[in-house]
Amino acid sequence: MTVVASLGSILISGRFFDLLSTAMLIGYFGIYLFWLRRPEQLRLRQFAWITIWGGVYIFFSEKLLTLIPDDSLIGTAVSFMTGHFLFGYKGIPRLYGSTFNPNYACYLLILAVACLSVELLRAIQLKKKATIFLSLMLMPLLDFAIYETGSRAGFVIMILLHLLFIFKLSKRLFVPAALFTVVCAKVLYDWMPRSSGTETSMAKRLEIWGKQLAYFPAESVFRRHELWLSQGLFSKQRINDSACP
């Protein structure tokens, strides 16, 4: 249904370049079907460590790729090819490494922390000292990378993941850890990245959600797809603005 909706949206909008997004959806669905039919070939531990080292790469690529000057055509091309070309965000500098966007970087880093938490828990249970040491070395680095992305949601999810890890490790430790988190909630909020703009950001989100809810009933199914939605909302906002004195 998602593929059909995207195709309908493209035909209505005439933005045929967005067919690439439809092709990506079909490709991801093909990968899903492949693993669904061949579960014996899906080695989750290998995938977990690929995800973990991918998170480490995102952090260090940010430090290395910022050395590439992007004030020339060659520099811009290199930044684009390496993923260190910012899309969809303008504001204070935030870590995005080789992912084009700090929010996407945070998403991948959250996955890395989740996978590393599972591997650390498994290593503790099996008493694998080398894996425990490596995990304890990588965890602060990934946590710091999430903080550097400037994502407020990522910061909260990171704390929840650590609480979940403690819960799985020892329920006796979880109770004081959870109480400590609640007591220090104000401190954690102040320490949260971009905490000063939380209220403004929430107000903007509520405004966007309100416009979307008002837009949906008045449009056809295909015009509700994300490929058309932003364009439709923008054009409607422009009409409303022009009507204002």
C-alpha positions as CSV (number, residue, x, y, z in Angstrom):
1,M,0.0,0.0,0.0
2,T,2.9,2.4,0.7
3,V,4.3,1.7,-2.7
4,V,0.9,2.3,-4.4
5,A,0.4,5.5,-2.4
6,S,3.8,6.8,-3.4
7,L,3.2,6.1,-7.0
8,G,-0.2,7.8,-6.9
9,S,1.4,10.8,-5.2
10,I,4.1,11.1,-7.8
11,L,1.6,10.9,-10.7
12,I,-0.5,13.7,-9.1
13,S,2.4,15.9,-8.3
14,G,4.5,15.3,-11.4
15,R,7.6,14.9,-9.4
16,F,8.9,11.8,-11.2
17,F,12.4,12.2,-9.6
18,D,10.7,10.9,-6.4
19,L,10.4,7.5,-8.1
20,L,13.8,6.8,-6.5
21,S,12.0,6.8,-3.2
22,T,9.5,4.2,-4.5
23,A,12.4,2.1,-5.8
24,M,14.0,2.3,-2.3
25,L,10.8,1.0,-0.7
26,I,10.6,-1.9,-3.2
27,G,14.3,-2.7,-2.5
28,Y,13.8,-2.7,1.3
29,F,10.8,-4.8,1.0
30,G,12.8,-7.3,-1.1
31,I,15.5,-7.4,1.6
32,Y,12.8,-8.1,4.2
33,L,11.4,-11.0,2.1
34,F,14.8,-12.4,1.5
35,W,15.6,-12.7,5.3
36,L,12.0,-13.8,6.0
37,R,12.5,-16.8,3.7
38,R,16.1,-17.5,4.7
39,P,16.2,-17.0,8.5
40,E,19.2,-19.3,8.9
41,Q,21.3,-16.8,7.0
42,L,20.5,-13.9,9.3
43,R,23.2,-13.6,11.8
44,L,22.1,-11.0,14.2
45,R,25.3,-10.8,16.2
46,Q,27.2,-9.8,13.0
47,F,24.5,-7.3,12.2
48,A,24.7,-5.9,15.8
49,W,28.5,-5.4,15.6
50,I,28.2,-3.8,12.2
51,T,25.7,-1.4,13.7
52,I,28.0,-0.7,16.7
53,W,31.1,0.0,14.6
54,G,28.9,2.1,12.2
55,G,28.1,4.3,15.2
56,V,31.7,4.6,16.0
57,Y,32.4,5.5,12.4
58,I,29.7,8.3,12.5
59,F,31.5,9.9,15.4
60,F,35.0,9.8,14.0
61,S,33.9,10.7,10.5
62,E,32.4,13.9,11.9
63,K,35.9,14.8,13.2
64,L,37.7,13.9,10.0
65,L,35.3,15.1,7.3
66,T,35.0,18.5,8.9
67,L,38.6,19.0,7.7
68,I,37.5,18.9,4.1
69,P,36.9,22.5,2.9
70,D,33.4,22.8,1.3
71,D,33.9,26.2,-0.1
72,S,34.8,24.8,-3.6
73,L,33.1,22.6,-6.1
74,I,35.5,19.7,-5.4
75,G,35.1,20.1,-1.7
76,T,31.3,20.1,-2.0
77,A,31.4,17.0,-4.2
78,V,33.7,15.1,-1.8
79,S,31.4,16.1,1.1
80,F,28.4,14.9,-0.8
81,M,30.0,11.6,-1.7
82,T,31.2,10.9,1.9
83,G,27.8,11.8,3.4
84,H,29.1,14.9,5.2
85,F,26.7,17.2,3.3
86,L,24.0,18.7,5.4
87,F,20.4,18.1,4.3
88,G,17.2,19.2,6.0
89,Y,18.6,21.2,8.9
90,K,19.8,24.7,9.5
91,G,20.8,26.0,12.9
92,I,23.4,25.5,15.5
93,P,26.2,23.0,14.6
94,R,25.3,19.4,15.4
95,L,27.1,16.1,14.8
96,Y,25.9,14.3,11.7
97,G,29.1,12.6,10.5
98,S,28.5,10.8,7.2
99,T,24.7,10.6,7.5
100,F,23.6,14.0,5.8
101,N,21.4,14.9,8.8
102,P,21.9,15.0,12.6
103,N,18.5,13.4,13.4
104,Y,19.4,10.4,11.2
105,A,22.8,10.2,12.8
106,C,21.1,10.1,16.2
107,Y,18.8,7.3,15.0
108,L,21.7,5.2,13.9
109,L,23.6,5.9,17.1
110,I,20.6,4.9,19.2
111,L,20.6,1.6,17.4
112,A,24.3,1.2,18.1
113,V,23.8,1.8,21.8
114,A,20.9,-0.7,21.9
115,C,23.0,-3.3,20.2
116,L,26.0,-2.6,22.4
117,S,23.9,-2.9,25.5
118,V,22.7,-6.4,24.4
119,E,26.3,-7.4,23.6
120,L,27.6,-6.1,27.0
121,L,24.8,-7.9,28.9
122,R,25.6,-11.1,27.1
123,A,29.3,-10.7,27.7
124,I,28.7,-10.2,31.5
125,Q,26.6,-13.3,31.6
126,L,29.2,-15.3,29.8
127,K,32.1,-13.6,31.6
128,K,33.9,-12.5,28.4
129,K,36.3,-10.0,29.8
130,A,37.6,-8.8,26.5
131,T,34.1,-8.0,25.2
132,I,33.2,-6.3,28.5
133,F,36.2,-4.1,28.3
134,L,35.6,-3.2,24.7
135,S,31.9,-2.5,25.3
136,L,32.7,-0.3,28.3
137,M,35.2,1.7,26.1
138,L,32.7,2.2,23.3
139,M,29.6,3.0,25.3
140,P,30.7,6.5,26.6
141,L,31.9,7.4,23.1
142,L,28.5,6.5,21.6
143,D,26.7,8.3,24.4
144,F,28.8,11.4,23.8
145,A,28.1,11.1,20.0
146,I,24.3,11.1,20.7
147,Y,24.7,14.1,22.9
148,E,26.6,15.9,20.1
149,T,23.8,15.3,17.6
150,G,21.8,17.7,19.7
151,S,18.7,15.5,19.6
152,R,16.5,15.9,22.7
153,A,14.6,12.8,21.9
154,G,17.8,10.9,21.4
155,F,19.1,12.1,24.8
156,V,15.9,10.8,26.5
157,I,16.0,7.5,24.6
158,M,19.6,7.0,25.6
159,I,18.8,7.4,29.3
160,L,15.9,4.9,28.9
161,L,18.1,2.4,27.2
162,H,20.6,2.5,30.0
163,L,17.8,2.1,32.5
164,L,16.5,-0.9,30.6
165,F,20.1,-2.4,30.6
166,I,20.3,-2.0,34.3
167,F,16.8,-3.6,34.7
168,K,17.9,-6.6,32.6
169,L,21.2,-6.8,34.5
170,S,19.9,-6.6,38.0
171,K,16.4,-5.6,39.3
172,R,18.0,-4.6,42.6
173,L,20.1,-2.1,40.9
174,F,17.3,-0.9,38.7
175,V,15.2,0.5,41.6
176,P,17.8,2.9,43.0
177,A,18.9,3.8,39.4
178,A,15.3,4.7,38.5
179,L,14.8,6.7,41.7
180,F,18.0,8.6,41.1
181,T,16.9,9.4,37.5
182,V,13.6,10.7,38.8
183,V,15.2,12.8,41.5
184,C,17.7,14.2,39.1
185,A,15.1,14.9,36.4
186,K,15.5,18.7,36.6
187,V,19.3,18.4,36.3
188,L,19.0,16.0,33.3
189,Y,16.5,18.4,31.7
190,D,18.9,21.3,32.0
191,W,21.8,19.1,30.7
192,M,19.7,18.0,27.7
193,P,21.0,19.5,24.5
194,R,19.0,22.5,23.3
195,S,16.8,22.3,26.4
196,S,16.3,26.1,26.2
197,G,14.3,25.8,23.0
198,T,12.1,22.9,24.0
199,E,9.0,24.9,24.5
200,T,9.4,26.7,21.2
201,S,10.0,23.5,19.4
202,M,7.0,21.8,20.9
203,A,4.8,24.8,19.9
204,K,6.0,24.5,16.3
205,R,5.3,20.8,16.3
206,L,1.8,21.3,17.7
207,E,1.2,23.8,14.9
208,I,2.4,21.5,12.2
209,W,0.3,18.6,13.6
210,G,-2.7,20.8,13.7
211,K,-2.3,21.8,10.1
212,Q,-1.8,18.2,9.0
213,L,-5.0,17.1,10.9
214,A,-6.9,19.9,9.1
215,Y,-5.4,19.0,5.8
216,F,-6.1,15.3,5.7
217,P,-9.9,15.2,5.5
218,A,-10.0,17.6,2.6
219,E,-7.6,15.8,0.3
220,S,-7.6,12.5,-1.6
221,V,-5.7,9.5,-0.4
222,F,-2.7,10.0,-2.7
223,R,-2.3,13.7,-1.7
224,R,-1.9,12.5,1.9
225,H,1.3,10.7,1.1
226,E,4.5,12.3,2.5
227,L,5.9,13.0,-1.0
228,W,2.9,15.3,-1.6
229,L,2.0,16.4,1.9
230,S,4.8,18.9,2.4
231,Q,4.2,20.5,-1.0
232,G,0.4,20.7,-0.3
233,L,0.8,22.1,3.1
234,F,3.4,24.7,1.8
235,S,1.1,25.9,-1.0
236,K,-1.9,26.1,1.3
237,Q,0.1,28.1,3.8
238,R,1.3,30.4,1.1
239,I,-2.3,31.0,0.0
240,N,-3.4,31.8,3.6
241,D,-0.4,34.1,4.1
242,S,-1.3,36.0,0.9
243,A,-4.9,36.4,2.1
244,C,-3.8,38.0,5.3
245,P,-3.7,41.9,5.4
